[in-house]
């Protein structure tokens, strides 16, 4: 049973390491949103249907947002 406790501790550490390893990808995604936000020409976001998660983040970077009646 002691081995099971060690596995839980290892899994916990692996989760933290995986999160830290994911940081470069998060920064890359953030850079994409920043590029849209800082675009020198007006950016228009067209929203059709559900817009959740990263979609909301992307739409917030646009200068103008246009949505359909079911959005």
Secondary structure as GFF3:
##gff-version 3
##sequence-region A 1 71
A	DSSP	alpha_helix	2	37	.	.	.	ID=ss1
A	DSSP	beta_strand	44	47	.	.	.	ID=ss2
A	DSSP	alpha_helix	54	61	.	.	.	ID=ss3
A	DSSP	beta_strand	64	67	.	.	.	ID=ss4
###
